[in-house]
Structures are given as structure tokens and as C-alpha cells.
């Protein structure tokens, strides 16, 4: 991976990975006297599945919050499509084509599955409040187009039978899928997944893994994910960056990470040869 072309690389299964989409350069993030991230650099390339792993407290969620614009690092730069991204509100980041799910499910429990997923289309809604209130002409056409896109996502994730069900009535695994649907409804170029398998049983993990691969393959969506299940990480990811105590201790293919002694000692817990 060290001699990777600026134009991208080809995976072992023949998939084409493109240029750098996002680059984190020497990122340092502090909360008072606590250093959550210390001088970390890595990139995310177009079309790849990029995993961020590490023990609890390593700074993974803080890094995802930097990528999504929720946190602003005190040092370093975030580059998106080759340009330095200034500090901006998360909704501005969403408008750039970045969507995410959350470690703790963040859905509107009293609303239906359909209405929750429709909120993912907010960045695509251009009609003003008055036009939406009257609901004629542009606003009506816009509503119809957004609804069509949401229905496509519902079909893709195979949740047609719960589309009118209030989210509060759903089991945990389906709530996770609805949250993924809401993020996909935004048509992101970069999808951030914060522990998408957390709390799931084996069958639910298999379903979620399949959908993540399908999103990447069929939509060409670039994915960055945090995940503790190493089987999932090694099966899904093209490249993995490993964090420990806010530092980058490894970066490479799953095979390279599996054989990285610093990663083994800090996280994987495999005995020395």
C-alpha cells in the first residue's frame, strides 16, 4: 500500500478504488487538557470501505465527529476533494455529500419509518416554507421526487413491510437498518457508520454486512466505519487505520493490520509468534 498510485489502486477482488476523497492531515483534537486525537494522518479514497478500529477510548468516535464537522480540531487540516475544508456546521458538511449513522440510535421514535427516512432528504429540499405550506407547483413536485427516492431506499434495504410502522415499535436490529436508510436517502458520496453492528445478533450482523457491501458496490458510495467486530472489519474493509490513545498505530490492508505487532499488542490480543 505504500506505493499506492495517486489515481487509486485495485483490490484483491478486482474492484477499482479511486483518488483521495478525504484526507486528515496531522489532526489533533483536545478537550481542555485531554488530548483525544494526537497528530493523526490518513486518507479515505473514492469507492473504498475504510475501517477505523481500536480499543475503547482510542478516539475513534472523536475522529468520526471531526470528519462529519461536529468537532473542529485545534491542529491539522481536513481536506475534501483536495481542498482544505474550513470549520463549518454539520449541516453544511451534509450538503457536501457526507452522511452518517450514530453509535446510539438517533431516530424520531414517534414517527413512522417512512417519515424518519424522509428527514434524510432535507438537504435536497429547496422549496421555501411558504411554498411547502401551500404545497402546489414546485413544492409538490419536489415532495413527489423525494418520496420516490425514499421508496427506492426502502426497497433496497428490504423494509417495505414496516414503512408505516412507528419506529418505537421496532426491534433494535431494524432500527439500525432504518437509520442506515435515512443516511442513504441523502445520497451521500461519503457514508460514515459508527458501530453499525453494535448490539446485533449474528443474523442481524450478516444482513447489515450484506447491505453495506451492496451500498458500496451498487451505489459506488465511499464508506468509513467504526466497528469492534474484527470478523466484520476484516471481511468488509479495503483498508484499516488503527487508533490507540488518540494515536495512529497502524494503517494498511486487513492482512497487514492482522500481522502488525503494534496492533496485536494494543488491540487484537494475539499471542506473539
Secondary structure, 3 states (H helix, E strand, C coil): CCCCECCEEECCCCCEECCEEEEEEEEEEEECCEEEEEEEEEEEECCCEEEEECCCCCCHHHHHHHHCCCCCCCEEEEEECCEECCCCCHHHHHHCCEEECCCCCCCCCCCEHHHHHHHHHHHHCCCCHHHHHHCCCHHHHHHHHHHHHHHHHHHHCCCHHHCCCEHHHCCHHHHHHHHHHHHHHCCCCEEEEECCCCCCCHHHHHHHHHHHHHHHHHHCCEEEEECCCHHHHHHHCCEEEEEECCEEEEEECHHHHHCCHHHHHHHHCCCCC
